[in-house]
Amino acid sequence: MRSATFRTVDNDLPGIPEEVLDTLTRLVRELRFGSIEIVVHEGRITQIERREKLRFGAPGTHRSE
């Protein structure tokens, strides 16, 4: 399995509000299994969708996947 390479996001990127970068960072950190979709309209991020899958095993137990 190939390991991922990460780089720090520069909060001074033009055109991306700090609130959006903070939200994306939080969503990625909180997400255990799933996906994040970013919707762009005319060069601006207009919507962020987070999808998470929850699976249930034996009665009384659950896990995120």
TALINWO-V718407 format. One record per backbone hydrogen bond with DSSP energy under -1.0 kcal/mol. NH is the residue of the N-H (numbers start at 0). CO is the residue of the C=O. If there is no record, write none. Layout:
BEGIN
nh->NH co->CO
nh->NH co->CO
END
This chain:
BEGIN
nh->12 co->9
nh->15 co->12
nh->20 co->16
nh->21 co->17
nh->22 co->18
nh->23 co->19
nh->24 co->20
nh->25 co->21
nh->26 co->22
nh->27 co->23
nh->28 co->24
nh->29 co->25
nh->30 co->26
nh->34 co->50
nh->36 co->48
nh->38 co->46
nh->40 co->43
nh->43 co->40
nh->45 co->38
nh->46 co->38
nh->48 co->36
nh->50 co->34
nh->52 co->32
nh->54 co->62
nh->60 co->57
nh->62 co->54
nh->64 co->52
END
